[in-house]
């Protein structure tokens, strides 16, 4: 039986535990929750009252605040923590990943199933280093072992996925990866195996091998969603929103392609799909932050009023740093960063975008 450990007891980590419990594949699921009080609350009433109160966590999901317990003999580790905490959580997890270092772990040649896989579902960049989550995983684990890495992303509000609404996401992995006893997994094989392992009623996964594009798309769309929310907060209509989504996708694609991603990834689930959802859906945290900014509320006050993490707030500056290195213009991201951290008003930001030199599309 596959042992899955989900690190992160927020809304998405909890939703994934609920969704994966419906999979016909045999798997044991542990959900690690950083807050011991919250973990005990979920165990006692089977509800995550802090982040996903409307949906029951099945009894088959082991909820714990102990990393050692959550990771005992786990062969699939799912990261569902905020980007700013990913390095710390993965570093703390490292001593307990015994199955990842054993040559007899599932997933080697002759065994059908997934083993020794990290699956990142975090949609953001590390603020201090501008690194993607897969890069952080490599840095943290390389002194001890070389795990296989996949990323899962796409248009997926936690509450809707947990409620069983039809949801389609993409799981991406790439490259020839050396196994601990010298075997190798073929390009794309990991994502295909995870596709089968995680598939559940109303939860459909597509495979991809553009890890870079999927990760960048997941980070960039959050920033555009803040701009979309600001438009609504200002009382603007459908015309500016349509223009924002379209031009937002254009600048997302420019940066991603410049860094080595494929343009078609940005027009898929991880790009356009998630962008539309996050810019228009009422459950979007980043859009909600933008709405309040558009109404004139200061950012510290907005953030103090929610336990949820809006990844776009910490990602805008990191994206602009990558864009400068690549020589890419990102005018919407630039204005969002100015609103968030430079005191610029949303009105001024929109005027700055509209007054840019006229160009060919």
KOLDO-808624 format. One record per residue: x, y, z of N, C-alpha, C, O, CB in turn. Coordinates in steps of 0.1 Angstrom, whole numbers, plus 2048, in hexadecimal, padded with zeros to 3 digits. Last residue first. Glycine has a CB too. Layout:
// residues N
XYZXYZXYZXYZXYZ...
***
This chain:
// residues 361
8019B96CC7FE9AF6D58089A36D48079996DA7EF9A96D38169D66CB8109CB6C480D9C06CE8159BD6D78199C76B880F9F36E18179E86DB80F9DE6D38039DF6D381E9E06E7813A126F180BA096E98149FF6E281FA026DD803A126DE822A16711822A1870381AA0E6FB819A026FF831A186FE80AA1972D816A13727816A1671880BA17712817A0472A7F2A207387FAA2B732807A2672C810A2E7287FDA3673C7E8A0A7457E1A0F7397E9A1A7317E7A1C7257D4A1573D7FAA0775A7F99FD7507F3A027437F89FF7387F19F17557F5A1F769803A1C764803A1175980AA1274F80CA1876F7DAA1B76F7DEA267667ECA247607EEA277557DDA3376D7DDA067827D6A047757D9A0F76B7DBA0C75F7C7A047787ECA147967F1A0878F7EAA057827F1A027787F19FC7987DAA2779F7E7A2B7987EDA207907F2A227867F1A317A37C7A167AA7C3A2079F7D0A247987CFA2478B7BCA2C7A57D5A097BF7D0A027B37CDA0B7A77CFA0779C7C59F97B77F2A1D7C97E4A1A7CA7E0A127BD7E6A137B37DBA277CA810A127D8809A177CD7FAA147CD7F7A097D280FA127C0821A087EC817A127F080FA187E4808A227E581DA1D7F78319F37E8836A007E682CA0B7E882FA177E583CA017D88259DA7EB8319DD7F38379EB7F18409EF7F883B9D37F180E9D77DB8109CF7E781A9D67F08189D67FC8149C17E38119E97C58059EA7CE8089E37DB8059E97E67F99E47C78289DE7BA8289EC7BE81C9EF7C881E9F67D18279F67B28209C57B382A9C67BD82B9D47C382D9D77CF8389C37B780E9CC79F8099C57AB8139C67B68109C97C28069B67A881F9D778C8169DF7938109D979F80D9E07A980A9E378982E9BF7858359CB78A82B9D479182F9DA79C83B9D377E81A9B077A8209AB7868289B778D8289B879982A9A07838159BF76380A9BD76D8109B977B80D9BE7858009B276882E9BF7558289CC75A81D9CA76481C9D276E8229D374F8489B175183C9AB7578349B775D8359B976A83F9A17628619AA7398589B473F84C9AD7458469A473E8549BF73588199A73D87399973986A9A474086C9A774C86D98B73D89B99374389999E73A88A99E7358889A27298A299D72E8A198075689E97B74989C98673E89A9837328929727498A499076C8AF9887688AD98375A8B79817528B197C77288A99B76E8959A376B8A299B7668A89A075D8999AB77887C98377487998A76788599476488899575886C99276888597D78D88797478288697B77588D97876B87E96878387A99479A88999179A88D98878F89798A78888D98C7A885F99079786699C79087599A79087B99E7868629A879785C97A7A785997979886098479186698278684B9797958619847C086997A7BB8689787AC8729767A586696C7C284C9977C285999C7C28639917BC86C9947B585E9A07D08359857C283798F7B88459947B784A9957AC82E99B7BC8339747D883996E7CC83C9797C28459787B98309657C682597C7EE83497A7F083B9767E38479757E383696F7FA80C97E7E38129897EB8219887EC8289927EB80B98A7F98049667D88089707CF80F97C7D68179837D07FD9757C87FB9557ED8099547E880D95F7DF8199627DF80A9477E17EB95B8087E995F7FA7F79607F57FF9697F77E296D7F97E19458217ED94B81B7E994F80C7E69468057F994281C7C994A83B7CD94482E7D994C8287DA95882B7C19458247C09578507CB94D8537D09488467DB9418457C594285C7BA97B8507B896D84A7C496484E7CF9688507B796E83B7C09958587B29908597B09828547A497D8547A99998527D999B8517D799885F7C99928617C698C86B7D89A58687D79A28377DD99683A7DB9928487DA98684C7EC9978377CA9BB8397C49B18327CA9A38367C299A8397C69B38237DD9CA8477D09C884D7C99BC8467C29B484D7C89D584C7F39CB8357F49C48427E79C18497E59B684F7FC9CD84C7E69D981E7EA9CB81E7EB9C582C7E69BA82E7F69C98167CA9EF8247D99EC8247DB9DE8257D49D682B7E09F48307AE9F480E7B49EF81B7C39EC81A7C79E880F7AC9E281F7A39FC7F67ABA067FE7B0A0180B7B7A088127A3A128007979EB7E578E9F37EE7969FD7F6790A057FD7869EA7F67AD9DE7DB7A69E77D279C9F07DA7999FB7D679E9E07C87B39CE7F07BD9D97EC7B59E37E47B89EF7E57C99D37E579D9BD7EF79F9C67FB7A99D17F87A79DC7FC7A39BE8077A39B07D77969B77D87989C17E47939CD7E378B9AD7DB7BC9A47DC7BB9AE7D27AE9B77D47AF9C37D37BB9A97C57B39907EE7BD99A7F37BC9A67E97BC9B27EE7CC9957F37A39817DD79D9887E87A69937EE7A299D7F179A97D7F37B69777CB7AC9807C67A69887D27A39947D07A19797BE7C39667DD7CA9717D77C197B7D27C39877D37D496C7CC7AF9537E37B595C7EE7BB9687E87BA9737ED7BF9547F679194B7D379F94F7D17A49587DC79F9637DE7A19557C47769477D377E9407DE78D9437DD79593E7E577C9317DD76B9527BD7699597CA7719537D57739597E075A9597CE77F95479F77794D7A97779537B77809597BB77E93F7AB78E96378E78096578D77895E79976D96279C77B9607807A995D7907A596B78D79696E78E7929797907AA96F7807AA9427947AF94B79F7AB95979D7A99617A67BE94A7A07A093977B79993578879D93F79279494479A79D92778C7B29437687A494776879D94477579594D77A79D93F75C7CA9367727C99457717BA9497717B69527797D094A7657C591B76E7C692077C7C592F77C7C09357867D391B7827C491B7517B991675A7B991B7687AF92076D7BA90775A7DC9267497D092D7467C492874F7BD9307557CB92B7387EE91275A7EF9207567E29277557DD92D75E7F79227497E78F975F7EF8FF7697F090E7667F391676F7FD8F976A7D88F27487D28F27557D98FB75F7D49037677CF8E575B7E790672E7E08FA7337DA8FD7417D89087457EA8EF7347F791A7257E991A7207E190E7257D590C7217E991A71080F9147308089207357FA9217307F292873581092C7318168FE7208138FC72F80C90873480390673D8208FA73781D90A70881090270980C8FF7188018FD71B8118F670183791470C82B91D70C81E91670D81591B71382B9256FF84D90572384690471783990D71783290D7208428F571386991573385C90E73385690E72585A91571D85291473E87F92673588191873087491072F87590472C88B91173787E94073A88593874488692974088C92174787E93975286E94972687B94F72788494673089094572F87B95D72C85693D72C85D93872186C93D72187593671D85693E71484F94C74485193D74485993873886293073A84393674484D96673A85796374485995474486594F74485396775283796372784596972484F96572D85A96172984497972382295973682895172C83695672883F94E72681F95072081C96F74682096274D82895A74283295474681395B75281598173382198473A82697774283297574482098F7447FD97572A80897872081597A7288209757248059857187ED9747407F296773A7FE96A7318079627307E79607337E898F7427EF98874D7F597B74880097774B7E69857587D999472C7E799972C7EF9937377FB9927377E69A872E7C29857347C99837277D79877277E09807247C198971C7BB99074D7BE98274C7C697F73F7CF97773F7B197A74C7B79AB7457C19A874F7C599974E7D199674E7BC9AB75D7A29AA7337AF9AF72E7BA9AB7387C59A77337AF9BE72D78E9A174479299973979F99D7347A799473078799B72E78D9B77567919AA75B7959A175079F9997517859A47627859CD7467939CD74C7979BF7517A39BB7507949D775776A9C37407759C67367839C673B78B9BF7367729D473075B9C17577609B575076B9B87467749AF7447559AD74A7639DC76E75A9D27687619C776176D9C37647519D875E76C9E978E76D9E87807659DC77B7629D378277C9E777C76E9ED7AA7619EE7A37619EE7947589F278E75B9FB7A87859E87B77839F67B27769F87AB772A037A778E9F97A87839CD7BB7829D67C67809E57C377A9ED7CA78E9D57CF7889C47A177A9C37A77789CD7B376E9D37B47779B57AB7A39CB79F7999D079678B9D079B7839D979A79A9C97887AD9BB7B47AE9C97B57A49D07AB79E9DA7AF7BC9CF7B37AA9A27A87A29A67B47A29B57B67979BA7B97A799F7C07BD9A37947AF9A17917A69A579C79C9AC79A7AC99378D7D49A57A47D09B179B7C29AF7977BB9BA7977D99B178E7D498C7AF7D39987B87CF9A47B07C69AC7B47E199A7BF7D797D7987CA97C79F7C99887A97BE98D7AB7C996F7A77F29817927E79867897DA9877907D299078D7E797E77C7FC9727A77FF9807A67F498779D7EF9927A180D9837A17F49587A17F095E7AD7F296D7AD7E99747B37F89587B98019517897F39547887EE95B7957E49627957EB94778681C94B79181995878A80A95B78A80796778C81E95777C81C93179D82093D7A481B94A79E8169537A582F93D7A581292178880C92179580F92D79E8079327A680F91479D82692677581892A77381092B78080993478281192076983C91A78083C92877E82E92D77C82A93878184492C7728358FF78183890678D83791578B83191C7948469027928318F97658268F776F8288FF77B81F9057818248E877284A8FF75A83F90675683390576082D90F76383A90274985A8EB76885D8FA76985190276684D90B76D8698FD76084F8D375F84F8D776D8518E676F84A8EC7778598CF7758438C67478488D37488478D875683E8E075A8418DD73E8368AF7428448AD74684B8BB7478578BC74884B8A473C8168A374D81E8AD74782C8AA74A82F8A47558198BB74A7F489575080389575280A89F7498048A473F80888774F7D789C7637DD89B7567ED89C7587F18A27627D98A774C7BE88F7787CB8947767D08927687CE8877627D588D78079F8957887A689077C7B489777B7B58A377C79D89377078888D79D79589379E79D88D7937A288279479B8907AC77087F79C76F88D79A77D89479C77D8A079E7658937A377E8657AE77286A7A77728797A777387F7B27668647AF7A28677A87978647B078A8697A978B8717A079886B7BE7C58627A47B886479E7AD85F7A77AD8557AE7B785C7917DD85C7B07D58677B67C78687B07BF86F7B57DC8747B57E88477A07E78467AF7DE8507B57D684C7BE7F58487B57E88517867E08457897DE8447997D384179D7E68387847F98667897EC8687837E385D7877D785F78A7EE86977381085A79280986279B7FB8657967F186679E81087079E81784E77A81484578580C84D79080384879682184078B81C86476A81285B76680E85277280284F77381785275A83187077782487777681986E77280E87077782588376C84585C77484086078183386778082A86378884A86978884985B75884385075F83E85376C83384E77084E84576085687174C84887174D84186675483586675784287173F87285E74486C86B74385D86A74385786473A87187373787684075987584774C86E85574D86685775686E83F74288C83B77387E83D76F87D84576288484F76187584377A8A68247778A283177489383177088E82776A8AA8377688BC8157908B28157868AE8237828B182C7898A680C78A8CE8177A58D38197988C981878D8CC81A7818DD80F7968C18177BD8CA80B7BA8CE80B7AB8D18017A68C27FE7BD8B382F7BE8BE82D7C88C68207C58D181F7CB8B782B7D58B183C79C8AC8357A88B78327B28C38337AE8A48287A48B385A78A8BA84E78F8B384979C8B08507A58C985179289D8657738A18667818A78597858A184E78489586A78A89987975889D86C75B8A386C76A8AC87376C8A786675187E89175688B88D75788D87E75A88487775F89289576186189C76986989C75E87789576187A89376C86C8AA75983E8A277084C89D77485489C76884F89D75D84B88F77C81F8AE77A82B8AF7718378AA77883A8AC78482D8BE76D7FD8AE7788088A97808148A87778138A176D80589B7887E18C37797EC8BD7717F78B977B7FA8C07857F18C87677BD8BF77E7CA8C57817D58BE7787D28B57707CD8C379079B8C47817A58BF7787B28C677B7B28D277B7A28C076977D8BA7917898C27927948BC7897968B078978F8C47A075C8BA79B7658B67917718C079076F8CC78E75F8B57837588BA7BF7558C07B27608BC7A776B8BB7AB7548D07B375D8B17D875A8A77CD7568AD7C07528A67B775089E7D27658C27EC7578BF7EB7538B67E07478B27DE74F8CC7E97808C47E777C8BC7F376D8B97F27698AE7F677F8C47FF77E8D57D17848C87CF77F8BF7DB77C8B37D87938C97CE7738EC7DD76B8E57D37718D77D07698CE7CE76C8ED7C67868F37F07798F07F57718E87EA7698DF7ED7718FC7F979D8F97E079D8EE7E978F8E97ED78B8DD7EE7A48F27F679C8FE7BD7999037CB7978F77D47918EE7D178C90C7CA7AF8FA7A47AA8F17AE7A88F87BB7B18F87C47B38E57B07BF8F97877B490078D7AC8F87977A58EF7947AA9047827E18EF78F7D68F07877CA8F778E7CC8FA79A7D18E27827FA8D579A7F48E37997E88E37907E48D978A7FF8ED7948158C57A68078C37A38018D17A48028D87AE7FF8B97AD8348B779E82D8C37A281E8C179E81C8BC7938328D079D84D8A07A98428A47A083C8B07A683D8B37B283889879E86C88F7AC86489B7AF85989D7A585C89C79986D8A77B087E8767BD87787A7B186D8857B58678857C087086E7AA89B87E7D288D87A7CF88887D7C188E8867BB8838807DA8B88757DB8B387C7CF8A58777CD8A386D7C68BC87A7C38C787C7FC8C28737F18BC87C7E68BC8887E78B786A7F68D788E80B8D48818108CF8778058D386B8068C988281A8DD8A67FF8E78A08078E489280B8EE88A80E8EA8A88138C48AC7F18D08A77EA8DB8A17F38E28987EE8D58B27E28AE8B77FE8B08A87FF8BD8A47F98C18987FC8A58A27F88AF8D37FA8AD8CD8088B18BF8088B88BA81289F8CF80D8B18D67DE8BB8DB7E88BB8D57F58C58D27FB8BA8EA7E989A8C97D58A78C47D18B28C97DB8BA8C17DF8AA8C87C38878DA7E18878CC7E58958C67E189A8BF7E987C8C57DE88C8F27D388E8F17E288F8E37E68988E07EE8838F97E98848EB7BA8928EE7BC8958EE7CB8A08EA7CF8958FC7B68698E87BD8718DC7BA8808DF7BC8878D57BF86E8D87AB8619027C38618F87CE8698EC7CA86F8E67D38528F47D087891B7B686C9137B686D9087C08779057C586A90E7A78879387C588892B7C187A9247C08719287C88919227C988C9517D08849517C38849427BD8829417B188B95A7B98959557EA89E94F7DF89994F7D18A094E7C88A29417E38819607F988E9647FB8989607F08A29677ED89495F8088689537F186A9627F08799667F187D96F7E98639697FB8649387DC86A93C7E986E94B7E987694F7E08769337ED84593A7CB85493A7CB85893D7D98519447E085A9447C08279267C682E9327CA83D9307C88429247C682B9367D881490F7CF8149187C381A9257C781392F7CA80591B7BE8198EE7D881B8FC7DB81C9057CF8249027C68278FE7E581B8D37D480E8DA7CF80E8E97D38048EF7D18028D37D68338BB7CB8308C97D18238CE7CB8218CE7BF83C8D27CD83B89D7D58318A37CC82E8B17D28288B27DC82489B7CB8558867D48508937DA8478997D084A8997C485C89C7DD8588637D685486F7CE85087A7D78488797E184886B7C585C8477DD8678527DE86485E7D686C8637CF87484C7DA8468377C584E8377D18588427D185D8467C685582A7D382A8297B78328357B98398347C68348307D08298427B882880A7A48248147AE82D81F7B083881F7AA82180D7BC8347EB7A182B7F579B8267FE7A681F7F97AF81F7ED7938567E179F84B7E47A88417EE7A18467F979D8507EA7B68697E078C8627D37908577D679984F7CC79C86C7CA79687E7F979A87B7F178E8747E47938797DD79C8877EE78686D80A7B58798067AD8757FC7A28697F87A28837FF7B685780F7C38598187B88658147B08678197A585B8267BC85E80C7E68568097DA85A8137CF85F81E7D284780B7DE8818067F187480E7F186C80B7E58718087DA87781D7F28997FA7F488D7F17F28807F97F18767F27F188D7E77FC8AB80E7FA8AB8097EC89F8007E989C7FD7DE8B88017EA8A182980D8A381A80D8A28167FE8988197F789881381689B84380E8A984080D8AB83180D8B782D80C8B084681988084681188684C80589584880389A8497F888585B80687A83B82987783381D87D83981187F83180786783381C88185083B88984483A88783C82D89083782788683B84687E86C84187B86783488385A83288B85982887E87182988587B85787B87085987786984C86E86184B86E87685F89689085289B88485B89187985B89586E85F89E8898698868A284289189A83C89588E84589788384089C8A283A8748B484D86F8A684A87B89D8468798918478668A783E8828CB85087E8C485C8798B685987B8AD8628738CC8638848D18358908CF83D88D8C784A8948BE84D8978DC8408698D682E8718CB82887D8C78308818BC8318748CE8198648ED83F85D8E08418648D483B8668CA84184F8E183B8779008348778FC8428708EE8458758E684C87190784B86E90281987C8FD81C87D8F882B8838EE82E88690981A85390B81C8568FE8168648F981A8658EE81E8558FF80784B92482584E91A82F85390D82985690483184291883884493280E84E93881885292E82285D93082884894481E82F92380283D9237FC84792880685392380683D92C7F081B90F81981E91C81282D91C80D83591681381B92881B8188EB81181A8F681A81D9038128209038068268F38238168D280680B8DB80580C8E780E8028ED8137FD8D48078278B87F88298C57FF81D8CE7FC81B8D27F08368CB7FA8258967FD81E8A27F78208AE7FF81C8AF80A80F89F7F583787A7F88368868018308917F98368957EE84488A8078368587F88328647F083086F7FA82886E8048258627E883E84780B8468477FF8418527F58488547EA8458397F884284482E83C84B82384584A81785184C81883885A82684C83A84684B83183A84483782F83F83082684482483F84085585684584885984283F84D83683D84A83E84286683786F85584086A84A84585C84C84C85784484B87384A82687386B82187585E82986F85382486984981F88485B83986F88082D86687E82886787082585D86A82286A88884A88487C84F87787C84486D87A84686387285687488A83A89B87E84089887184588987184488286784C8A186E81D89E88F82B89889083089588282A88C87C82B88B8998038A488F80D8B088F81B8AB8908248B38928098B989A7EC89287A7F68938857FE8A08847FF8A68797FF8878847D487C86E7D788A8707E188C87C7DE8868877CB8938727CD8658577D48678647D98758657E187A85D7E085D8657B085D8487BB8668477C18688557BA86C85E7B787484179984E84D7A58468487B284F8477BD84B8457A284083B78585F85478C85885F79985185A7A285086278384E86578687D83F78386F84278B86984D79786D84F78586783577C89C84878889584578588684978288385479489A84D7608AE83A7658A584477289E83F77489B83375B89A84775D8D183475F8C482F7668BA8397708BE83F7688C582275C8EB83D74F8E58387518D68337478D082F74A8ED82D7748F584576B8F184F75F8E984A7588E28517668FC8577918F98407878F383677C8ED83F77A8E183F78E8E782E79F9088537A290A84579790483B7969098307AF90584279790386D79E90F86A79F91285B79E91E8577AC90E87078A8EB86F7828F687278990386E78390D86B77E8F788078B8D08607958DA86278E8E786378B8EE85979F8DA85577C8B487077A8C08687868C986B78A8CB87676C8C786C77C89F88377D89C87577A8A886C7758A686177589087177C8A389E76F8A58977708A38887668A588176A8B389A79689A8A578B8988AE77E8998A77748918A978B8A18B97A88A18917A789389579A89089D79488689B7B388E89E7A68BC8917A28B58857A08A68897968A08847AC8B687A7B08C28AB7A28C68A779D8BE89B7928B989B7A18D58A47CA8BA8A87C28B38B17B38B68AE7AB8AD8B07C58B78C07D38CD8957D38BF8927CA8B789B7C38AE8967E18BA8927D08E48A47C78E28987C78D48947BD8CE8917CC8EB88C7E48E08B67D68E28BB7CD8DF8AF7C28D98B17D58F08C07FB8DF8A67F78D38AE7E88D48B27E18CA8B38008D18B98018EA8877FB8EE8937F58E289B7EC8DC8967EF8F98918088DB8708128E287880D8E58868148E48908178EE8717FE8BC8677F98C986A8038D08748058CA87E7EA8C98707FF8A384F8068AA8598018B885B8018C08518158A98567EC8888487EC8968467F389D8527EF89C85D7DD89B8457F08698377F38718437F38808407F888483680086D84A7E184D8297E385C8287E58618367DD85F83F7D78628217E78308167E68368237E98458237F484881D7EE82E82E7D78227FA7E182B8007DD82F80E7D18318117E38377F77CC8137DD7CE8117EC7D981A7F07E48197EB7D28027EE7B78257C77C481F7CA7C681E7D97C28277E17CF8277C47A08337C579F8257C67AC81E7C97AC8127CC79981F7B979E8507DA7A48497CF7A283A7D07A38357DC7B384D7CF79585E7EF78B8587E67918507DB78A84A7D47828637E17AA8697FB7A485E8037998577FA79584C7FD79E8638107B187E7EB7B88727E97B28667F17B485A7ED7C68747EE79E8917F579D88C7E87A487F7E679F8767E07A38977DE7A889581079A89180D79988A8007938807FE79089C80F7C289E80B7C08928137B288C8117B08808107C28958227BC8B57FC7C38AA7F67C189D7FE7BF8927F87D18AD7F47B08C58117A88C18057AF8B57FE7A88AB7FA7A68CC7FB7C78C98217BB8C28267B28BD81B7AE8B181B7B38CB82F7D78D880F7DC8CB8157D08C381A7D08B78187E68CE8207C68EE80B7C98E58007CE8D88057CB8CD7FF7D38EC7F77C38FA8257B78F681E7BA8EC8137B38E28117B09028177DD8EB8397D58F68357C98F182D7C68E582D7DC90182D7F08DA8437E38D88477DA8E48447D08E684B7E28D585580B8CA8368048D78357F58D48377EE8CE8308068DD8278158AF82581A8B982E8148C682C8168CD82282A8BA82D80A88F82380789D81E80C8A78298078A68347F789F81C81587081981687A82481488881E81B88C81582387A82C80B85081180C85E80D80C86781980386682280086280381583180981383A81481584880F82084B80A81C8368208068167F780D8227F780A82B8037FF82D80780A82A7EA8087F480080080080080980C80081280D8087F680080C
***
